[in-house]
C-alpha cells in the first residue's frame, strides 16, 4: 500500500506541478491585491528565479532581505537583496530539499524527504546543517528513533534569562514525513544535539509542525500512511512534545492536514488536502481557542483543487496555496476568492517589521508582497 500511495503522490506532482502553470483565474474572480494594516495595498509579484519543473517546497527568510529556498533537485538558493538576485549555494543531486529553517544569518538547517518515496532521491541523510550562511552543509547527527525523512522545520525564538540578563533561546523541531514513517525531532541547544521521537502511535504521516511556545505545539498529520484510509489530523502538545492529543480529525478518507499558520496565539488555520476526485468540496480548518477546537470552513467546490501551503497577514487576511491556483480571504475564512500568486504554493512566510510586512510564497515559482 505504501507503493500505491507513492505512485498517487507522484502522479499528482506530475499533473498538478510539473506541467506548465495553469492559466490565471478569470479576471472577475481574481483579487491579486488586498488591504493590510492601515489600509496599505499589498501586491504579489513574481520574482526572477531559476526555472524548475515541479513544486518547490520551502522558503525561509531571516530578514526581509536575507533568505533561502530549496527544491527537489537538491539545490538551495540564497538572496541578500529581498529576492532581486539569487545565487545557488548548494547543489546536492539525490537530495530532496523539503524543509528549511534558520536561527540567524549563518546558522540554518535543511530537511531531506528521504528515499523510497519520490523517484531520483538517493540521499538517506534526513537533516543538514550550515554554519556559514549556506555556503557549506554537513549532515546533522540525530539520536533516538530512526528518521527516514523530514517535511517541516520549526524555529522558535523564546525569551530566556541567562545570568540575570534577558536573552533569547531557540527551540528547534523538525518532523515528517509524507507517506510515513512518522517522527518528531527536537533540539534544545540550537542544533548541537537532536533527539528523534517515534510518532507512529499518533499519526501515519506528518506534514507540518508549529510551536507557539516551549510547551505548546501542533502537528499537521494524517491518521494513516495509506491515503485511501487517511483522515486529516491535527495534534496538540502542552508538554513540549512529550505527549500529544488529537484535536481535529476529518471524517472523510483520502485526506491529510498539510500546513498550518497561527497569525496569533488564539487564531490558527490549516489546509486540508484531499485526494478524493469524487468529492467536490475542499476545506480549510480554523481555531479561535489556541487549537483546542477546529471548525471546517468551505474553501471551494472543485475536485481538481489540491491544497498545500497557508499563511496569514493577521487574523483575517490570508492565503491558501493550491493547484491550479491560490485563494485569498479578507474576513477570516468566511469567503475565499481565487488569486494568482503562483501554482502549487507549498509554503508562505510572513515577516513583520517595524516598517511593515513582507511575505514570500514558493511553489512552481517564488512570489513576494510588501505592505508598508
Secondary structure, 3 states (H helix, E strand, C coil): CHHHHHHHHHHHHHHHHHCCCCCCCCHHHCCCEEECHHHCEEEEEECCCCCCCCCCCEEEECCCCCEEEECCCCEEEEECCCCCCCEEEEECCCCCEEEEEECCCCCEEEEECCCCCCCCCCCCCCEEEECCCCCCCEECCEEECCCCCCCEEEEEEEEEEECCEEEEEEEEEEEECCCCCCEEEEECCCCCCEEEEECCCCCCEEEEEEECCCCCEEEEEECCCCHHHCCEEEEEECCCCCCCEEEEECCCCCEEEEEEECCCCCCEEEEEEECCCCCCEEEEEEECCCCCCCEEEEEEECCCCEEEEEEECCCCCEEEEEECCEEEECCCCCCCEEECCCCCCCEEEEEEECCEEEEEEECCCEEEEEEC
